[in-house]
């Protein structure tokens, strides 16, 4: 367990009548699961408080029950506490009005990039932010209603790769078991995660056909802006949604998905056995040791990143 004060974080939450929960933009299942889970958790235990959740659209994770973002004015932030979930850097926060709040708490599990909250509660040993929130709820002695447990479980499932990634450990299953004990049906979670329309299956197949390999065995896909726009799906679907089409290739330990956008080239980096986070950080990004992301300015810089990843393979 890393060095932070669990008791102090709860005391801070108890001090405020208005709490606004943020997470990172273009949310994944962990961002939405931890955010909605936290909102439901606080609403159940502190019904007298005003609890809000804000940010951009949940995207494909809109299936999470009540994953509807609140539309609030700037004045709501006056004298409020903001809880920032599942992001390692300030520029990733969806809705930067958190800076208007009186106090901020960050709860996260990513590799350290910077401190940007008044109270930092970061533990990289957790497989997911949702798992960390669920653990905190236990330590805080709070009631965990079934709808909160379901949202948190969704976050745990998605960020652990359905409990396959090596960040999964015995504690992961203890926390997941605790959430299951709160009584919810997980079948619709898995139906939404695994079920795909025919056009999405065909899209994934088209990405498989575009996989390339570097000299030393790094798999990559590069989607230029023209192609990305022609696909008619979100950037999230093209980038993070397709990166793991390369995950099961025998002999490939590291892979990266490049997607051109108006802002630059979005890079999703993954590895089975290497610290690719150091490469992401070099190019202004971050994340986890074996799953990170970055935004670079153009294709040339993306290819420089690919070359760095390729050089990492020498001697493996």
N, C-alpha and C positions, 0 to 999 in steps of 0.2 A: 504494500500500500504506500502510495506516495504521500508527501508531507502536505497535508491540508487539514483544516479544522472543520469537521462535519457538524459539530454542535453549533459553531459560530454561524455557519451558513443558514441553519434553520432559524436561529435567533434573528438574523437579518430579515429573513422572509416574514417572520412574525411582526416585525416593526411597521410594515407598510400596508396601507389599505388598498393601494392600487399596484398591481403587478402585471407587467407586460412581457410576454415571452416571445423572443426572437429566435430564429435559426438561420442557417446559411441559405443563400439564394440557390435557385434551381435544385430544390431539395431532393434528396434520396429518401429511402424508407426510414433510415435512422433519424434524419432531421425531422421528418413529419411525425414519426412514432414517438420520439422523445418530447417533441413540442406538444402534441395533443395529449400524450400521456401525462405530462407535467401539468397541463391546464386542468385536466379532469381530476388529477390527484389533489391539486390545491383547491379546486372548487369543492371537492368532497370534504376536505379537512378544515377549510376556512371559508364557509359559506357567506360570511359577512364581508369578505374582500371582493374587490372588482378585479377579475382575472381576464386578461385579453391575450390572444395569439395573433401575431401579425407576420406579414411576409408576402412574397409573390405566390403565384398559383401552385398548388401541390402537384400539378402535372399527373403523371401516371399513378401517383400515390393518393389521389383524391378518393380512392376507395376506402381509405381509413375513415372509420365512423367519425362524423362531425369535424372533418378536416377542412373547415371553412374559416378563412381568415377574417378577423375583425377589422372593420373600417373605423379608425379612430382619429381624432384631431390632435394637433400638436399639444393642445392644452392638457390632454390626458396624461402627458408625460411629466407635468409639473408635480413634484413631490412623489413621483412614482419610483418603484424598483423595477429594473429590467433584468430578466434572466436570459442570458445568451447561450444557446445550446448548439453543440456539434460544429464548431468552427475553430480553426487554429489561428486565423488572422482576421484583423478588423475589416479588411476590404471584402471579406466573404459574407458579412452580415447582411441579410435581406432587410432593408429599411434602416437607414443609418440614423434615424431619429432617436435611437437608444441613447445617443449622446445628450439628449435633452433631459434624461431621467436624473433623479437625485442620486441614485446609487445603481451600480450594475454588479451582477454576479455572472461569471462565465463557468459553465459546467461542460467539460469536453474530455475527449480521449485521444486527440491527435498529438503528433509530435510537436514539440514547442517551436513556435516561430516568434511570437511576441506576447507580452502581457498587455491587455487593453481594457480590462475591467477593474473595478475597485476591489473585488474579491475574486480570486482565481481558484477554482476547484477543478483541477485537471489531473486525470489519472490515465496514463497511456497503457496501463496493463489491462484495461477493459476492452472487450471486443467491439463495444458499441457505446454510444452516449446513452441510448435507451437503457442498456444494462446497468450503466453507472447510476442513472436516475432511479431505477428500480432498487438497486442496492442502497442508495441513499434513503429512499422511502422506508426501507426496512430499518436502517440505522436510526432514522428519525422517529420511528415508532408510529408512522402514519397509517391510517386506513387506506387500503388500495382497492378502490372499486373495480369491478370486473371490466368496465369499459376502459379505464386507465390501464389495467393490466394487459388488455388486448392490444392497445396502441403500442405500449412498451415492448410487448412480445414481437410485434411486427418489426420494430426497429432492430431488435436483437437478431431476428431471423435474417433480415436483409443484410445487415452489416457484417455478419459472421459467415456469409455465403451459405446460408442454411446450415449453420454449425459445422462447416467444413474447413474454414480458414484456421491457420495455426494460432490465431489469437484466441480461439475457443479453448477453454480449460474447464476444470472441475467446477469452479465458481460460476462459470457461465450457465452450466446445467442446473446448479442449485438455485440461481436467480430465476431461470426459466421455469423450473419446477414450482417455485414460490408464486410466480405469476399465474401459472396454470391452476394452482389451488384456489385462485380467486374466482374461477368459474366463468369461462367464455368458450365459444366455439371457434376453433382455429381453422376450420375447413374453408371458410370463405377467404381467409388470408392467403392460403396456398392456392386456391382457385384463381385469385387475382394475380398472384405472383407467377404462376406457371402457365395459365391459360393465355393464348394469343390468338388474334385474328389471323386469317390466312395471309393477308397482305403483310403483316408483321413477320410472319415466318418466312415469307418470300424475300422480304427486305433483309433479314438476317442471312439468308442463303446468299444474297448478292454480296454481302460484306465478306463472307467466307471465301468467295471466289476472288476477292481482291487482296487477300493476305499475301504479303511479301516477306522475305527473310533477308537479313543482312549477312555479311560474310561470316560472322561468328554466331549466327543463329538467333538474333532478336527478331521476333515477328512484329510486323507493323501494318497498319492500314492508313492511307492518307486520303481524306475526302476534301476535295477543293470546294470553294464557295459555290461555284456554279452547280456542281453535282449536289451539294448539300441542300441548296434551295430547290432543286428539282425533285427531291425525295418527298417533300410535303409533310415532313415530320419535324418534331422539335430538335433543337441542338442537343438536348439531354439524351434523347433517344439515339441519335447518331453517335455521340461521344461515349458517355458512360454506359448507355444501353447496349452498345455493340462491342465494347472493349473486350469482353470475355468470350467473344467468338473465337479468340485465339488461345484461350486458357488451357485447353486440353490437348494441345499438339505435343506429341511425344518428342523429347529432345529440346523443346523450347522452354526456357526458364524465365525469360523476360519478354514482355510485349508492350506495345504502346499504340494507342489510337489517336491519330491527328485529325482535327476537324477545323477547317477554315471558317471564321465568322467575321462579322463586321469589326470586331474589336481586335482580332488577331487569330492565331492558331491555338485552339484548345487542345491540350495534351493530357491524355489519361494514361498513366504509367502503372504497370503491374509486374510483379515478379513472384516466383515460387520460393526463391532462396537468397535473394540479394537485397541490400538496402538501396533501393532506387529513390528513396526520399531525398538523399543527398543530391541527386541529379535534379529533382524537381525544385529543391531549394535554390540550387545554383541558377536556375532560370526563373526565379521569383515566385515559385509555387510552394507546395508543402503537402502534408497529409500524414500517411502512415509509412512505416518502414518498407512495406511491400505493396502498398497501394497509395499512390499520390497523383497529384495533378498540377498543371501549370498553364498559364497563358503566355505564349511567346508572340513576337510582333509579326513574323512572316515565315514563309516556308523555309528560307535559308536557315533561320534560327532553329526551326523544328528539326531540320536535317543535322544541325550541329548537336542538338540534344540526342538524336538517334545515334550519331557517331560516338558520343560519350557512353551511351548505353551499350553499344557494340564493343567498345574497348573494355568495359567491365567484364565481358564474357571471357576474355583471354586469361587462361590459367584455371578457369572453372572446370 
